[in-house]
Amino acid sequence: MTDDVRAAQAGDGGARDRVLRAFWPRAYRLAYAVLHQRAAAEDAAQEALIRVDARLNDLRDADAFAVWSARIAVNAGRDAFRRRRAHGALHEAEGAERFEDEAALRLDVSRALAALPAWLREPVILCYLEGFTSAQAGEALGAPAATIRFRLQLARRRLTALLVERSCVSEEHAG
């Protein structure tokens, strides 16, 4: 990917297309982690792609593309969230929204992750799903690595509690 980023910065249109195509799935996943709505996440991911395309030549270190672009995607999701909340398109409780995808609704882990507030959910997505280090996630989210590690610890505790609670509720209904 680094070679394609450098080539794109040098004016190679094919490399630029490859970089943007490779970035799209991550942009969508990160925007979805913030918004929990497919259409809104697609719009935010598209906005992130536009921003990355417009600012690609400003990136000084091609090796930093993953973190740099993740930050842009998270910020695009946050911007969309704020706009939707300002227009009354979101529920008051951030954790009240659920995944729209029926398959994801059936997965307790996905629901537990969706119930986390964004400040805990975003580091989980970046570190555990995207493979970022705590330092990279911190850079993408604008927080120190130690803060990210603390948030991951809190997120694991909350996820464990949510999953145990749901497991107990499911067993009660089954029995």
N, CA, C and O of each residue as an XYZ file, in Angstrom:
700
protein
N       0.824     -1.192      0.000
C       0.000      0.000      0.000
C       0.870      1.257      0.000
O       0.533      2.244     -0.653
N       1.981      1.223      0.727
C       2.855      2.392      0.810
C       3.369      2.791     -0.565
O       3.445      3.978     -0.881
N       3.723      1.804     -1.382
C       4.204      2.112     -2.734
C       3.110      2.773     -3.562
O       3.378      3.712     -4.311
N       1.870      2.283     -3.431
C       0.762      2.896     -4.156
C       0.502      4.318     -3.668
O       0.177      5.194     -4.470
N       0.639      4.558     -2.377
C       0.441      5.913     -1.842
C       1.489      6.849     -2.429
O       1.172      7.954     -2.868
N       2.733      6.400     -2.431
C       3.809      7.235     -3.000
C       3.574      7.494     -4.489
O       3.747      8.614     -4.971
N       3.177      6.440     -5.210
C       2.918      6.585     -6.647
C       1.745      7.537     -6.883
O       1.777      8.354     -7.803
N       0.719      7.429     -6.055
C      -0.435      8.323     -6.186
C      -0.028      9.768     -5.931
O      -0.482     10.681     -6.620
N       0.825      9.965     -4.942
C       1.298     11.317     -4.645
C       2.149     11.859     -5.791
O       2.230     13.071     -5.988
N       2.784     10.961     -6.545
C       3.613     11.367     -7.680
C       2.781     11.584     -8.944
O       3.317     11.966     -9.984
N       1.468     11.341     -8.854
C       0.602     11.614    -10.002
C       0.089     10.395    -10.738
O      -0.563     10.550    -11.770
N       0.350      9.196    -10.260
C      -0.123      7.967    -10.908
C      -1.607      7.779    -10.585
O      -1.965      7.443     -9.456
N      -2.464      7.996    -11.582
C      -3.909      7.890    -11.390
C      -4.363      6.486    -11.030
O      -5.278      6.316    -10.224
N      -3.727      5.475    -11.623
C      -4.072      4.095    -11.298
C      -3.763      3.769     -9.850
O      -4.541      3.086     -9.183
N      -2.634      4.252     -9.363
C      -2.259      4.023     -7.969
C      -3.237      4.747     -7.045
O      -3.611      4.219     -5.997
N      -3.647      5.941     -7.427
C      -4.610      6.700     -6.611
C      -5.924      5.931     -6.510
O      -6.518      5.848     -5.435
N      -6.376      5.369     -7.627
C      -7.602      4.563     -7.614
C      -7.449      3.348     -6.705
O      -8.368      3.019     -5.956
N      -6.297      2.677     -6.761
C      -6.068      1.505     -5.915
C      -6.071      1.884     -4.441
O      -6.630      1.165     -3.614
N      -5.454      3.001     -4.115
C      -5.412      3.458     -2.723
C      -6.825      3.739     -2.225
O      -7.195      3.309     -1.133
N      -7.608      4.449     -3.010
C      -8.963      4.797     -2.590
C      -9.859      3.562     -2.514
O     -10.667      3.448     -1.593
N      -9.730      2.638     -3.462
C     -10.506      1.394     -3.413
C     -10.138      0.564     -2.191
O     -11.008     -0.032     -1.556
N      -8.862      0.525     -1.862
C      -8.416     -0.248     -0.697
C      -8.877      0.421      0.598
O      -9.120     -0.267      1.589
N      -8.998      1.731      0.607
C      -9.410      2.466      1.792
C     -10.909      2.367      2.055
O     -11.330      2.447      3.209
N     -11.706      2.199      1.041
C     -13.169      2.225      1.189
C     -13.703      1.287      2.279
O     -14.482      1.745      3.115
N     -13.329      0.005      2.318
C     -13.900     -0.873      3.360
C     -13.595     -0.387      4.780
O     -14.464     -0.438      5.651
N     -12.390      0.073      5.011
C     -12.034      0.587      6.338
C     -12.833      1.847      6.642
O     -13.343      2.002      7.751
N     -12.945      2.736      5.684
C     -13.701      3.974      5.896
C     -15.145      3.642      6.266
O     -15.710      4.252      7.175
N     -15.738      2.686      5.570
C     -17.115      2.298      5.856
C     -17.231      1.682      7.255
O     -18.126      2.046      8.018
N     -16.327      0.748      7.595
C     -16.385      0.099      8.915
C     -16.251      1.120     10.041
O     -16.974      1.049     11.034
N     -15.341      2.056      9.891
C     -15.136      3.061     10.931
C     -16.334      4.007     11.032
O     -16.764      4.351     12.133
N     -16.865      4.422      9.900
C     -18.042      5.291      9.918
C     -19.244      4.548     10.514
O     -20.030      5.130     11.261
N     -19.379      3.274     10.185
C     -20.486      2.470     10.713
C     -20.345      2.300     12.225
O     -21.343      2.284     12.945
N     -19.124      2.174     12.700
C     -18.882      2.044     14.141
C     -19.351      3.289     14.882
O     -19.765      3.203     16.038
N     -19.290      4.426     14.237
C     -19.726      5.673     14.857
C     -21.231      5.869     14.703
O     -21.896      6.316     15.637
N     -21.768      5.540     13.540
C     -23.145      5.908     13.197
C     -24.192      4.808     13.374
O     -25.352      5.113     13.650
N     -23.824      3.568     13.226
C     -24.743      2.416     13.351
C     -25.870      2.407     12.335
O     -26.880      1.736     12.548
N     -25.729      3.112     11.269
C     -26.746      3.117     10.226
C     -26.049      3.030      8.880
O     -25.158      3.819      8.565
N     -26.477      2.059      8.099
C     -25.798      1.755      6.845
C     -25.717      2.954      5.899
O     -24.634      3.296      5.424
N     -26.843      3.586      5.626
C     -26.848      4.693      4.663
C     -25.995      5.862      5.153
O     -25.245      6.460      4.382
N     -26.116      6.179      6.432
C     -25.326      7.277      6.988
C     -23.835      6.939      6.955
O     -23.004      7.808      6.691
N     -23.499      5.680      7.223
C     -22.092      5.259      7.185
C     -21.553      5.315      5.760
O     -20.404      5.706      5.551
N     -22.358      4.933      4.787
C     -21.919      5.029      3.391
C     -21.639      6.476      3.012
O     -20.640      6.768      2.354
N     -22.519      7.380      3.426
C     -22.314      8.804      3.135
C     -21.043      9.324      3.808
O     -20.258     10.043      3.190
N     -20.846      8.959      5.070
C     -19.661      9.414      5.797
C     -18.394      8.822      5.199
O     -17.376      9.506      5.104
N     -18.446      7.555      4.795
C     -17.279      6.925      4.173
C     -16.964      7.597      2.835
O     -15.798      7.788      2.489
N     -17.989      7.947      2.100
C     -17.785      8.662      0.838
C     -17.129     10.017      1.100
O     -16.229     10.430      0.368
N     -17.581     10.697      2.139
C     -16.971     11.973      2.511
C     -15.509     11.768      2.896
O     -14.654     12.578      2.538
N     -15.219     10.697      3.619
C     -13.829     10.392      4.001
C     -12.983     10.147      2.749
O     -11.845     10.608      2.673
N     -13.526      9.432      1.779
C     -12.796      9.193      0.528
C     -12.479     10.508     -0.182
O     -11.373     10.701     -0.687
N     -13.441     11.391     -0.214
C     -13.240     12.693     -0.858
C     -12.129     13.465     -0.138
O     -11.269     14.076     -0.771
N     -12.168     13.423      1.197
C     -11.149     14.133      1.981
C      -9.760     13.528      1.762
O      -8.781     14.254      1.589
N      -9.682     12.198      1.772
C      -8.397     11.532      1.552
C      -7.867     11.866      0.165
O      -6.685     12.168      0.006
N      -8.731     11.814     -0.829
C      -8.314     12.126     -2.201
C      -7.810     13.566     -2.304
O      -6.796     13.831     -2.949
N      -8.517     14.479     -1.671
C      -8.145     15.895     -1.744
C      -6.854     16.204     -0.993
O      -6.112     17.110     -1.374
N      -6.583     15.445      0.080
C      -5.443     15.762      0.938
C      -4.279     14.777      0.818
O      -3.307     14.881      1.566
N      -4.363     13.836     -0.100
C      -3.337     12.794     -0.199
C      -1.946     13.377     -0.408
O      -0.973     12.869      0.149
N      -1.845     14.420     -1.192
C      -0.530     15.019     -1.437
C       0.018     15.776     -0.230
O       1.203     16.109     -0.192
N      -0.843     16.050      0.762
C      -0.389     16.706      1.989
C       0.244     15.726      2.973
O       0.935     16.141      3.904
N       0.013     14.426      2.773
C       0.559     13.406      3.660
C       2.066     13.339      3.462
O       2.538     13.082      2.354
N       2.822     13.571      4.531
C       4.283     13.609      4.424
C       4.921     12.232      4.440
O       5.933     12.013      3.774
N       4.343     11.297      5.191
C       4.928      9.961      5.340
C       3.934      8.926      4.827
O       2.913      8.678      5.468
N       4.219      8.332      3.701
C       3.320      7.351      3.105
C       3.092      6.162      4.030
O       2.040      5.526      3.966
N       4.063      5.851      4.889
C       3.904      4.754      5.848
C       2.812      5.042      6.869
O       2.283      4.116      7.484
N       2.473      6.293      7.056
C       1.459      6.692      8.029
C       0.053      6.731      7.428
O      -0.887      7.169      8.091
N      -0.101      6.279      6.185
C      -1.391      6.372      5.505
C      -2.525      5.713      6.287
O      -3.605      6.292      6.398
N      -2.305      4.522      6.829
C      -3.381      3.791      7.517
C      -3.924      4.594      8.694
O      -5.139      4.716      8.855
N      -3.047      5.132      9.504
C      -3.474      5.895     10.674
C      -4.082      7.227     10.241
O      -5.131      7.630     10.743
N      -3.430      7.895      9.324
C      -3.898      9.190      8.830
C      -5.299      9.059      8.226
O      -6.190      9.851      8.533
N      -5.486      8.061      7.372
C      -6.786      7.885      6.715
C      -7.855      7.415      7.695
O      -9.026      7.767      7.547
N      -7.464      6.615      8.704
C      -8.433      6.178      9.716
C      -8.952      7.379     10.498
O     -10.141      7.469     10.805
N      -8.056      8.287     10.810
C      -8.478      9.494     11.533
C      -9.478     10.295     10.696
O     -10.468     10.804     11.221
N      -9.217     10.398      9.425
C     -10.142     11.114      8.536
C     -11.501     10.418      8.519
O     -12.535     11.084      8.570
N     -11.513      9.081      8.448
C     -12.770      8.327      8.420
C     -13.540      8.482      9.734
O     -14.753      8.691      9.722
N     -12.846      8.381     10.852
C     -13.500      8.547     12.153
C     -14.072      9.958     12.261
O     -15.200     10.140     12.718
N     -13.304     10.943     11.847
C     -13.790     12.328     11.913
C     -14.986     12.552     10.994
O     -15.907     13.287     11.350
N     -14.984     11.937      9.832
C     -16.134     12.050      8.922
C     -17.369     11.432      9.574
O     -18.467     11.979      9.469
N     -17.193     10.300     10.243
C     -18.304      9.682     10.965
C     -18.800     10.561     12.101
O     -20.006     10.718     12.292
N     -17.871     11.130     12.851
C     -18.246     12.019     13.958
C     -18.970     13.263     13.440
O     -19.957     13.706     14.027
N     -18.468     13.821     12.335
C     -19.121     14.995     11.752
C     -20.553     14.661     11.344
O     -21.475     15.434     11.604
N     -20.733     13.507     10.705
C     -22.069     13.079     10.285
C     -22.970     12.851     11.499
O     -24.150     13.200     11.478
N     -22.406     12.263     12.552
C     -23.176     12.033     13.782
C     -23.664     13.352     14.350
O     -24.832     13.481     14.719
N     -22.768     14.338     14.423
C     -23.154     15.650     14.964
C     -24.223     16.312     14.086
O     -25.176     16.896     14.602
N     -24.066     16.220     12.781
C     -25.069     16.810     11.880
C     -26.422     16.133     12.057
O     -27.453     16.803     12.120
N     -26.415     14.798     12.137
C     -27.672     14.059     12.290
C     -28.323     14.374     13.636
O     -29.542     14.520     13.718
N     -27.518     14.479     14.680
C     -28.068     14.793     16.001
C     -28.644     16.210     15.995
O     -29.711     16.448     16.560
N     -27.950     17.142     15.366
C     -28.420     18.522     15.301
C     -29.745     18.629     14.552
O     -30.562     19.502     14.846
N     -29.952     17.741     13.587
C     -31.195     17.749     12.811
C     -32.244     16.802     13.390
O     -33.289     16.581     12.778
N     -31.968     16.247     14.565
C     -32.951     15.386     15.218
C     -33.091     14.010     14.595
O     -34.084     13.323     14.838
N     -32.109     13.591     13.791
C     -32.213     12.304     13.103
C     -31.750     11.139     13.967
O     -31.888      9.984     13.565
N     -31.205     11.421     15.144
C     -30.712     10.361     16.026
C     -31.512     10.343     17.316
O     -32.071     11.360     17.729
N     -31.561      9.203     17.934
C     -32.155      9.085     19.263
C     -31.248      9.796     20.258
O     -30.057      9.970     20.001
N     -31.797     10.198     21.374
C     -31.001     10.873     22.398
C     -29.912      9.971     22.958
O     -28.779     10.415     23.144
N     -30.233      8.728     23.228
C     -29.251      7.803     23.789
C     -28.421      7.205     22.667
O     -28.940      6.495     21.805
N     -27.131      7.499     22.684
C     -26.239      7.033     21.632
C     -26.227      5.514     21.540
O     -26.173      4.967     20.438
N     -26.277      4.817     22.683
C     -26.216      3.357     22.681
C     -27.529      2.698     22.330
O     -27.573      1.472     22.225
N     -28.608      3.451     22.141
C     -29.914      2.860     21.870
C     -30.050      2.337     20.442
O     -30.908      1.498     20.166
N     -29.225      2.820     19.556
C     -29.338      2.389     18.164
C     -28.758      0.995     17.985
O     -27.816      0.621     18.685
N     -29.297      0.240     17.078
C     -28.837     -1.121     16.809
C     -28.450     -1.242     15.342
O     -28.839     -0.430     14.503
N     -27.694     -2.251     15.070
C     -27.303     -2.520     13.697
C     -28.543     -2.818     12.864
O     -29.471     -3.470     13.342
N     -28.563     -2.343     11.617
C     -29.691     -2.586     10.733
C     -29.614     -3.962     10.089
O     -30.644     -4.560      9.780
N     -28.487     -4.434      9.899
C     -28.291     -5.710      9.226
C     -28.823     -6.856     10.087
O     -28.384     -7.029     11.224
N     -29.770     -7.644      9.552
C     -30.389     -8.726     10.316
C     -29.371     -9.745     10.817
O     -29.510    -10.250     11.931
N     -28.366    -10.054     10.031
C     -27.354    -11.019     10.464
C     -26.599    -10.485     11.673
O     -26.325    -11.236     12.609
N     -26.260     -9.203     11.669
C     -25.534     -8.615     12.793
C     -26.406     -8.551     14.039
O     -25.905     -8.657     15.159
N     -27.722     -8.376     13.842
C     -28.615     -8.344     14.997
C     -28.589     -9.654     15.773
O     -28.790     -9.673     16.987
N     -28.344    -10.731     15.069
C     -28.325    -12.044     15.726
C     -27.032    -12.317     16.463
O     -26.961    -13.272     17.237
N     -26.043    -11.537     16.256
C     -24.756    -11.754     16.915
C     -24.674    -10.929     18.189
O     -24.687     -9.699     18.143
N     -24.591    -11.607     19.320
C     -24.537    -10.906     20.596
C     -23.320     -9.986     20.702
O     -23.407     -8.915     21.302
N     -22.219    -10.385     20.139
C     -21.018     -9.561     20.215
C     -21.234     -8.245     19.477
O     -20.829     -7.190     19.964
N     -21.860     -8.296     18.324
C     -22.120     -7.072     17.568
C     -23.055     -6.152     18.333
O     -22.856     -4.937     18.352
N     -24.062     -6.717     18.956
C     -24.986     -5.885     19.729
C     -24.300     -5.289     20.949
O     -24.522     -4.125     21.282
N     -23.471     -6.077     21.610
C     -22.753     -5.556     22.772
C     -21.808     -4.436     22.349
O     -21.697     -3.423     23.039
N     -21.133     -4.613     21.224
C     -20.234     -3.582     20.717
C     -21.016     -2.312     20.375
O     -20.564     -1.201     20.654
N     -22.174     -2.483     19.779
C     -23.000     -1.326     19.419
C     -23.503     -0.581     20.649
O     -23.767      0.620     20.584
N     -23.637     -1.288     21.769
C     -24.129     -0.663     22.996
C     -23.069      0.194     23.680
O     -23.390      1.014     24.541
N     -21.818      0.008     23.303
C     -20.753      0.823     23.892
C     -20.854      2.262     23.380
O     -21.254      2.490     22.239
N     -20.494      3.225     24.218
C     -20.422      4.600     23.710
C     -19.278      4.706     22.695
O     -18.335      3.916     22.733
N     -19.366      5.655     21.816
C     -18.388      5.800     20.727
C     -16.957      5.902     21.242
O     -16.040      5.372     20.614
N     -16.755      6.561     22.352
C     -15.388      6.756     22.859
C     -14.755      5.444     23.302
O     -13.532      5.366     23.415
N     -15.558      4.407     23.555
C     -15.028      3.069     23.839
C     -15.054      2.181     22.599
O     -14.150      1.373     22.384
N     -16.089      2.337     21.793
C     -16.258      1.508     20.603
C     -15.176      1.778     19.548
O     -14.668      0.842     18.930
N     -14.829      3.036     19.344
C     -13.857      3.388     18.307
C     -12.488      2.750     18.536
O     -11.922      2.205     17.589
N     -11.925      2.793     19.760
C     -10.642      2.104     19.965
C     -10.743      0.586     19.756
O      -9.805     -0.032     19.250
N     -11.867     -0.011     20.140
C     -12.060     -1.450     19.939
C     -12.019     -1.771     18.455
O     -11.343     -2.711     18.036
N     -12.738     -0.995     17.661
C     -12.771     -1.222     16.211
C     -11.364     -1.068     15.627
O     -10.909     -1.919     14.863
N     -10.684      0.007     15.986
C      -9.360      0.252     15.426
C      -8.344     -0.806     15.851
O      -7.584     -1.299     15.018
N      -8.323     -1.158     17.127
C      -7.292     -2.077     17.628
C      -7.616     -3.533     17.343
O      -6.748     -4.280     16.892
N      -8.843     -3.947     17.596
C      -9.167     -5.363     17.487
C      -9.665     -5.786     16.114
O      -9.477     -6.936     15.719
N     -10.289     -4.889     15.391
C     -10.776     -5.249     14.063
C      -9.854     -4.769     12.941
O      -9.697     -5.445     11.924
N      -9.252     -3.607     13.134
C      -8.376     -3.058     12.109
C      -6.909     -3.381     12.356
O      -6.082     -3.187     11.465
N      -6.568     -3.868     13.544
C      -5.201     -4.279     13.842
C      -4.242     -3.147     14.195
O      -3.026     -3.327     14.122
N      -4.764     -1.994     14.574
C      -3.912     -0.883     14.950
C      -3.299     -1.140     16.327
O      -3.893     -1.824     17.160
N      -2.122     -0.593     16.556
C      -1.552     -0.573     17.897
C      -2.273      0.527     18.678
O      -2.987      1.343     18.094
N      -2.084      0.544     19.996
C      -2.717      1.598     20.786
C      -2.155      2.972     20.402
O      -2.872      3.972     20.455
N      -0.893      3.023     20.021
C      -0.303      4.296     19.588
C      -0.928      4.759     18.268
O      -1.231      5.941     18.105
N      -1.120      3.836     17.334
C      -1.743      4.195     16.058
C      -3.195      4.612     16.257
O      -3.645      5.598     15.674
N      -3.928      3.867     17.077
C      -5.322      4.223     17.354
C      -5.384      5.579     18.047
O      -6.262      6.391     17.754
N      -4.455      5.823     18.962
C      -4.415      7.111     19.638
C      -4.177      8.250     18.673
O      -4.790      9.312     18.779
N      -3.279      8.020     17.731
C      -3.013      9.042     16.717
C      -4.261      9.292     15.870
O      -4.590     10.438     15.566
N      -4.954      8.216     15.491
C      -6.154      8.350     14.668
C      -7.292      9.031     15.421
O      -8.095      9.745     14.820
N      -7.364      8.813     16.729
C      -8.463      9.354     17.525
C      -8.096     10.628     18.283
O      -8.946     11.235     18.936
N      -6.836     11.026     18.195
C      -6.405     12.244     18.873
C      -6.296     12.074     20.382
O      -6.648     12.971     21.149
N      -5.802     10.905     20.798
C      -5.653     10.629     22.231
C      -4.316      9.922     22.460
O      -3.808      9.256     21.558
N      -3.744     10.061     23.655
C      -2.494      9.351     23.944
C      -2.706      7.830     23.941
O      -3.809      7.345     24.192
N      -1.633      7.095     23.653
C      -1.707      5.629     23.619
C      -2.169      5.073     24.957
O      -2.920      4.098     24.991
N      -1.738      5.669     26.051
C      -2.155      5.198     27.374
C      -3.666      5.346     27.564
O      -4.301      4.495     28.186
N      -4.228      6.405     27.038
C      -5.678      6.607     27.110
C      -6.394      5.529     26.309
O      -7.419      5.003     26.743
N      -5.858      5.202     25.150
C      -6.457      4.149     24.318
C      -6.411      2.817     25.052
O      -7.396      2.078     25.052
N      -5.288      2.501     25.673
C      -5.181      1.243     26.424
C      -6.192      1.212     27.573
O      -6.804      0.175     27.829
N      -6.369      2.324     28.255
C      -7.346      2.409     29.334
C      -8.760      2.216     28.789
O      -9.565      1.493     29.377
N      -9.060      2.866     27.660
C     -10.391      2.726     27.058
C     -10.640      1.284     26.610
O     -11.755      0.776     26.729
N      -9.602      0.631     26.096
C      -9.747     -0.776     25.703
C     -10.046     -1.645     26.921
O     -10.868     -2.558     26.848
N      -9.391     -1.367     28.023
C      -9.641     -2.119     29.250
C     -11.088     -1.919     29.712
O     -11.769     -2.883     30.059
N     -11.550     -0.674     29.717
C     -12.939     -0.396     30.086
C     -13.907     -1.070     29.124
O     -14.918     -1.633     29.544
N     -13.597     -1.010     27.844
C     -14.471     -1.617     26.838
C     -14.564     -3.125     27.046
O     -15.653     -3.693     26.955
N     -13.440     -3.778     27.322
C     -13.464     -5.225     27.559
C     -14.346     -5.558     28.756
O     -15.122     -6.513     28.711
N     -14.228     -4.774     29.826
C     -15.065     -5.009     31.009
C     -16.543     -4.852     30.685
O     -17.363     -5.691     31.058
N     -16.873     -3.771     29.989
C     -18.285     -3.527     29.643
C     -18.813     -4.588     28.688
O     -19.944     -5.054     28.832
N     -17.989     -4.971     27.708
C     -18.422     -6.014     26.769
C     -18.648     -7.331     27.504
O     -19.631     -8.026     27.245
N     -17.754     -7.672     28.409
C     -17.909     -8.904     29.181
C     -19.211     -8.872     29.974
O     -19.970     -9.841     29.976
N     -19.463     -7.756     30.641
C     -20.693     -7.635     31.432
C     -21.929     -7.736     30.542
O     -22.893     -8.413     30.900
N     -21.911     -7.083     29.405
C     -23.053     -7.135     28.480
C     -23.274     -8.545     27.951
O     -24.411     -9.010     27.866
N     -22.203     -9.214     27.599
C     -22.332    -10.562     27.052
C     -22.802    -11.548     28.112
O     -23.609    -12.428     27.813
N     -22.316    -11.422     29.337
C     -22.768    -12.300     30.422
C     -24.244    -12.036     30.703
O     -25.022    -12.973     30.880
N     -24.629    -10.763     30.744
C     -26.028    -10.400     30.983
C     -26.931    -10.976     29.907
O     -27.977    -11.543     30.222
N     -26.554    -10.844     28.656
C     -27.372    -11.357     27.555
C     -27.422    -12.875     27.574
O     -28.450    -13.470     27.250
N     -26.329    -13.497     27.949
C     -26.287    -14.954     28.037
C     -27.257    -15.436     29.098
O     -27.965    -16.422     28.891
N     -27.300    -14.747     30.242
C     -28.213    -15.125     31.323
C     -29.660    -14.921     30.903
O     -30.513    -15.762     31.184
N     -29.942    -13.804     30.230
C     -31.293    -13.520     29.759
C     -31.718    -14.562     28.732
O     -32.851    -15.040     28.773
N     -30.827    -14.920     27.812
C     -31.148    -15.918     26.790
C     -31.444    -17.266     27.420
O     -32.360    -17.966     26.988
N     -30.675    -17.640     28.441
C     -30.889    -18.916     29.110
C     -32.217    -18.924     29.838
O     -32.885    -19.958     29.871
N     -32.630    -17.793     30.430
C     -33.918    -17.710     31.119
C     -35.057    -17.905     30.147
O     -36.029    -18.596     30.456
N     -34.949    -17.292     28.953
C     -36.012    -17.419     27.954
C     -36.040    -18.816     27.348
O     -37.104    -19.300     26.961
N     -34.899    -19.463     27.264
C     -34.836    -20.795     26.676
C     -35.379    -21.844     27.646
O     -35.911    -22.869     27.221
N     -35.246    -21.590     28.942
C     -35.634    -22.590     29.935
C     -36.972    -22.418     30.456
O     -37.411    -23.200     31.299
